[in-house]
């Protein structure tokens, strides 16, 4: 499923136009993104939890040349699926 398919499902399920469903989805994704940028944790009960974690700088190896390279530290987004989501898949 891609974003267009999801917008169609939201529009059908909530009896909205596709434009309204697209605006609603963009608003939700923007809110989640904004909270993660601030370092907050986003928990959607029954769906899962988004959080931000710091990954330390480390050395790596270029697979083509074999040279050692430095990989910069960065923040990564983690997602842990909720129990209801896991149960619905299994």
N, C-alpha and C positions, 0 to 999 in steps of 0.2 A: 504494500500500500504506500502510495506517495502522498504528498501534501494535497494535491487536487482530489484524490480519492477520499481523503479524510474530510475535506471541505464538503464534498458531496454527501458523505454520511452524516455530518453534522447538520447540514441543511435539511436533509430528509428527516432525521430523527427529532430535530427541534422545531420543525415547520418554519424554517427561515429561508430567505433568499440566499443564493450562493454568495452574493456580495456581503451580506450580513454575517454569514458563517465564516467567510474569509476574514472579516474584520475581527470577529470574536476569537478565532484561532490565533491571529496575529497578536491580539491583545494578551492572550494567555501566554504565548511563547515569549513575548516581550517582557511580561511581568516576571516570568521564571528567570529569564536571562538577566534582568536587572537585579533581582535578588541574589543571584549567584555572583554577579560582578561585585556586589557589596560584601560577599563572603557569607551570606546567610544560607541556611539550609531550607530547602523547599520540600515539604511533606504533603503528599496527596494521599489521604487515607484510602486504603484499598488498592491504590495503584503503585506507589513507590516513593522513594526519597531521592532527591537530587542534592548533591553536596560538592564542595570544592576542596581539593586536597593539594598540597604543595609537593612537587617532585623536585628533589635536589639535583644540582648539577652533577654530571657524571662524564666519564670518558667512554667513548664508543669506538667502533672500527668501521671504516668505509669498506663495504664488501667488495667493491671493484678494485680498489688499490691496496687494501690492507693497511692503510695509514690510520694511526690513532687520531681521533678528533674529539674536541670538547663539545658536549651537549649541554646547552644552557638550562638553568633551573626554570621551571614554569609551573603554572597552576593547571590542574586537570580536573575535569568534571567527572564525578562518579554517580552512578545510578544503582540503587538497590531496589529490586522489585518487591512490592508488598505481597502479603500472604494471599490476598484475594486474587491478585493477578497471577501469581504462581499456580494457585489452585485451579484457576480457569483454564490454564494451558495444559495442565496434567490431567 
